[in-house]
Amino acid sequence: MTTTPTKKAAPRRAPARKADPYDSAFADLKSRISVTKALDLPFRGGMDPEKGRRHFAEQAAYWRSFNEGREDSGRLGLDGVLLEDLYLALSTRTSDEAAPFLLNLAARIVQIVKSDAEAGK
């Protein structure tokens, strides 16, 4: 009885890893940060920084109200959400207080870039 040699199976290849759309967004962000000089500016500027803070607080309240109306009618958009987040961050008294709001804003922006990259825009 003769045995036929069995063919060795080719090693299985792992499927190609799909590029994470966040990678390109973060790479772009890092390149922009590295070429931008650090701004040596106070968080609040102007002749009356408190007046500016109050203005931004009013704008944050306006956009919050506006967005609630949009949401109730099913027409909420990123434009209003981003503006509300930005004005909320600017209405704080210090950069330490603003940090969580700014990070939230940055996360939303990165998510927009990722969604656009996934959609092929």
C-alpha positions in Angstrom: 0.0 0.0 0.0 1.4 3.3 -1.0 0.6 6.5 0.8 0.2 9.7 -1.0 2.1 12.5 0.5 -0.1 15.1 2.1 0.3 18.7 1.0 1.3 21.0 3.7 -1.2 23.7 4.2 0.0 27.2 3.6 0.3 29.2 6.7 -2.8 31.2 7.4 -2.3 34.9 7.0 -4.0 37.2 9.4 -6.3 39.6 7.6 -4.8 42.9 6.8 -5.3 45.4 9.6 -7.5 48.2 8.5 -6.0 51.6 9.3 -7.7 53.3 12.2 -9.1 56.7 11.0 -8.0 58.2 14.4 -4.4 57.5 13.4 -4.4 60.0 10.6 -6.3 62.6 12.7 -3.9 62.3 15.6 -0.9 62.4 13.3 -2.2 65.6 11.7 -2.9 67.0 15.1 0.6 66.1 16.4 2.3 67.7 13.4 0.3 70.9 13.9 1.2 71.1 17.6 4.9 70.4 17.0 5.2 73.3 14.5 3.1 75.7 16.5 5.0 77.9 19.0 3.7 77.7 22.5 1.6 80.7 23.1 2.6 82.6 26.2 -0.7 84.2 26.8 -3.0 84.3 29.8 -6.3 82.4 29.6 -8.3 85.6 29.9 -7.4 88.7 27.8 -8.8 92.1 27.3 -9.3 95.2 29.4 -11.9 93.5 31.6 -11.4 89.7 31.5 -14.4 89.2 33.8 -16.7 91.0 31.3 -15.5 88.6 28.6 -16.1 85.6 30.7 -19.7 86.8 31.4 -20.3 87.3 27.7 -19.1 83.8 27.0 -21.4 82.5 29.7 -24.4 84.3 28.1 -23.4 82.7 24.7 -23.2 79.3 26.3 -26.7 79.7 27.8 -28.0 80.9 24.5 -26.6 78.0 22.5 -27.8 75.5 25.2 -31.3 76.9 24.9 -31.1 77.0 21.1 -29.8 73.4 21.0 -32.6 72.2 23.3 -35.2 73.7 20.8 -33.4 72.0 17.9 -33.3 68.7 19.7 -37.0 68.9 20.6 -37.8 69.4 16.9 -35.3 66.7 15.8 -32.9 69.1 14.1 -29.9 69.2 16.4 -26.7 69.7 14.6 -23.0 69.6 15.4 -22.6 73.3 14.7 -24.7 74.2 17.7 -23.2 71.5 19.9 -19.7 72.6 19.1 -20.5 76.3 19.8 -22.2 75.4 23.1 -19.1 73.4 24.2 -16.7 76.2 23.1 -18.6 79.0 24.9 -19.0 76.8 28.0 -15.2 76.3 28.1 -14.6 80.0 27.6 -17.0 80.9 30.3 -14.9 79.3 33.0 -12.6 81.4 35.2 -9.3 79.5 34.7 -7.7 77.2 32.2 -7.8 74.4 34.7 -11.6 74.8 34.9 -11.8 75.0 31.1 -9.7 71.9 30.5 -12.4 69.2 30.7 -14.7 71.3 28.4 -11.9 71.9 25.9 -11.0 68.2 25.9 -14.7 67.3 25.3 -14.7 69.8 22.4 -11.5 68.3 21.0 -12.9 64.8 21.3 -16.0 65.8 19.3 -13.8 67.3 16.6 -11.7 64.2 16.4 -14.8 62.1 16.1 -16.0 64.3 13.2 -12.7 63.8 11.4 -12.9 60.0 12.1 -16.4 59.8 10.8 -15.5 61.7 7.6 -12.4 59.5 7.1 -14.6 56.4 7.4 -17.1 57.8 5.0 -14.3 58.5 2.5 -14.7 62.3 2.6 
